[in-house]
Amino acid sequence: MAAKDELGRRGEDIAVRYLEHHGLVVLSRNWRCRVGEIDVIATDAQRLVVCEVKTRSSERFGGPAEAVDLRKAVRIKRVTQAWLTTHGVRWCELRFDVLAVVAAPGAPARVTHYRSAF
């Protein structure tokens, strides 16, 4: 596994622990279809929370959340529709979040949670 993939996996693990600590229940991780992938799908018992996780080892070249642009947001919404169809969910309230994880070597990870990011 490449270092970048390892960092991404570590960031997703940190993000999932963060979400669970804040009372969300994770329903899916790394769900894929022909359109793309969703990092984490969770629920807070009121709505479905679709989470994009971005991880960086530093903010030297910008914060992790900056990597979620309009094109990425549109793709995530398309994949979410595929997830809903696949799981037989006809309607539910949706929220799209971004979790930005900075996981510098030898330092505690920092998570910034952007609720309703797009």
C-alpha positions in Angstrom: 0.0 0.0 0.0 1.4 3.4 -1.0 2.1 6.0 1.8 -0.7 8.2 0.4 -3.2 5.4 0.6 -2.1 4.5 4.1 -2.5 8.1 5.2 -6.0 8.2 3.6 -7.0 5.0 5.4 -5.7 6.3 8.7 -7.6 9.5 8.2 -10.8 7.6 7.5 -10.3 5.5 10.6 -9.8 8.7 12.6 -12.9 10.3 11.0 -15.1 7.2 11.8 -14.0 7.2 15.4 -14.7 11.0 15.6 -18.2 10.5 14.1 -19.0 7.6 16.4 -17.8 9.6 19.4 -20.2 12.3 18.4 -23.2 9.9 18.4 -23.4 9.0 14.7 -23.8 5.4 13.5 -21.7 4.4 10.5 -23.7 2.5 7.9 -21.2 2.2 5.1 -17.5 2.9 4.4 -15.9 3.2 1.0 -19.1 2.4 -0.8 -18.4 2.2 -4.6 -20.4 2.1 -7.8 -19.6 2.9 -11.4 -20.1 6.6 -10.7 -17.6 6.9 -7.8 -17.1 6.3 -4.1 -18.5 7.6 -0.8 -16.0 7.6 2.1 -18.5 7.3 4.9 -22.3 7.1 5.2 -23.7 7.5 8.7 -26.9 8.5 10.5 -27.6 10.7 13.4 -31.1 9.1 13.8 -32.7 12.0 12.0 -30.9 12.1 8.6 -28.4 10.3 6.5 -25.0 12.0 6.7 -22.8 11.5 3.7 -19.2 12.3 4.6 -16.2 13.0 2.4 -12.9 12.6 4.3 -9.8 14.4 3.3 -6.5 13.8 5.1 -3.2 15.6 4.9 0.0 15.1 6.9 0.3 18.9 7.0 -1.4 22.1 5.9 1.7 23.3 4.1 -0.1 23.2 0.7 -3.5 24.1 2.0 -6.1 22.5 4.2 -7.6 19.1 3.4 -11.1 20.5 2.9 -10.0 22.7 0.0 -9.7 19.5 -2.1 -13.5 19.2 -2.1 -14.5 21.3 -5.1 -17.9 21.7 -6.9 -17.1 18.8 -9.3 -16.3 16.5 -6.4 -19.5 17.6 -4.6 -21.6 16.9 -7.7 -20.1 13.4 -8.0 -20.7 12.6 -4.3 -24.4 13.6 -4.7 -24.7 11.3 -7.8 -23.1 8.4 -5.9 -25.4 9.1 -3.0 -28.4 8.7 -5.3 -27.0 5.3 -6.4 -26.5 4.3 -2.7 -30.1 5.2 -1.9 -31.4 3.2 -4.9 -29.3 0.2 -4.1 -30.4 0.2 -0.4 -34.1 0.7 -1.3 -34.3 4.1 0.5 -37.0 6.1 -1.2 -36.6 9.3 0.7 -34.7 10.6 3.7 -33.2 13.9 4.8 -29.6 14.2 3.6 -26.7 16.2 4.9 -23.3 16.3 3.1 -20.3 16.8 5.4 -16.6 17.1 5.0 -14.2 15.9 7.6 -10.7 17.4 7.3 -8.1 15.4 9.1 -4.6 16.6 9.6 -2.4 13.7 10.8 1.1 14.9 11.1 3.7 12.2 12.0 4.3 12.0 15.7 1.4 14.4 16.6 -2.2 13.8 17.6 -4.5 14.0 14.6 -6.8 17.1 14.3 -10.3 16.7 12.8 -12.3 19.7 11.6 -16.0 18.7 10.8 -17.8 20.9 8.2 -21.5 20.1 8.6 -23.7 20.8 5.5 -20.6 21.6 3.5 -22.4 21.3 0.2 
